[in-house]
């Protein structure tokens, strides 16, 4: 039986797999700066955190690296 993680702290780290990313949306190129969060970056490119995480294949939305493109 699979473990239900919907109410666990880990559940909010996983991008929503049901998000459909518009392949016509141009997110542009952005280099992660010290202090950035996915939320701050998603606001800059006008999309949701889930869409940005899905587009960039980010598995943990709380873990991004300075200097990443």
C-alpha positions in Angstrom: 0.0 0.0 0.0 1.3 3.4 -0.9 2.0 5.9 1.8 -0.4 8.9 1.7 1.8 12.1 1.7 -0.9 14.6 1.0 -0.8 16.0 4.5 2.9 15.6 5.1 5.5 18.4 5.1 6.9 16.7 2.0 3.7 17.2 0.0 4.2 21.0 -0.4 7.7 20.4 -1.8 6.5 18.4 -4.8 5.3 20.4 -7.9 1.7 19.6 -8.9 2.0 16.9 -11.6 -1.4 18.0 -13.0 -0.1 21.4 -14.0 -0.1 21.8 -17.8 2.6 24.1 -18.9 1.9 26.2 -22.0 4.8 25.4 -24.3 4.2 28.7 -26.0 4.9 30.6 -22.8 8.4 32.2 -23.0 9.8 32.0 -19.5 13.1 33.5 -20.8 16.4 32.8 -19.2 17.1 33.6 -15.6 20.2 32.9 -13.5 19.3 32.1 -9.9 20.8 34.7 -7.5 21.7 34.4 -3.9 18.5 34.8 -1.8 16.1 33.9 -4.7 13.2 31.6 -4.1 11.1 29.9 -6.8 8.2 32.1 -5.6 10.2 35.3 -6.3 11.3 34.0 -9.7 7.8 32.9 -10.7 6.5 36.4 -9.9 9.2 37.9 -12.1 8.1 35.8 -15.1 4.4 35.9 -14.3 3.6 32.3 -13.8 2.8 30.0 -10.9 5.5 28.2 -8.8 4.1 24.9 -10.0 4.3 25.8 -13.6 7.9 27.1 -13.3 8.9 24.0 -11.3 7.3 21.7 -13.9 8.8 23.6 -16.8 12.3 23.3 -15.3 11.9 19.8 -13.9 12.5 21.0 -10.3 11.5 18.2 -7.9 11.8 20.2 -4.7 10.4 23.7 -4.9 12.3 24.7 -1.8 15.7 23.7 -3.2 17.2 25.8 -6.0 20.9 26.6 -6.5 22.5 30.0 -7.0 24.0 30.2 -10.5 21.5 27.7 -12.0 19.8 28.8 -15.2 
